[in-house]
């Protein structure tokens, strides 16, 4: 029986870290990255469950996935505002008023 050395721990995979970074960016500034972060988080958690990726990245992938969902929600709200509620017309009206 072999015992793992406690000093050697597995690190998170690159895909889990990428999902986290894209999730943070999607929730803060670039909502277009939300669906990508969501997809990468789901794929990485699937790989972890199947044993193809280290378990250390599970929480990072989960957080990236959740932030990706939040970013996607912001993206959908923004697109709805632009196309359905006339957001572009509001912005044009503001621009016209500021030029006079």
Secondary structure, 3 states (H helix, E strand, C coil): CCCCCCCCCCCCCHHHHHHHHHHHHHHHCCHHHHHHHHHHHHHHHHHHHCCCCCHHHHHHHHHHHHHHHHHHHHHHHHHHHHHCCCHHHHHHHHHHHHHC
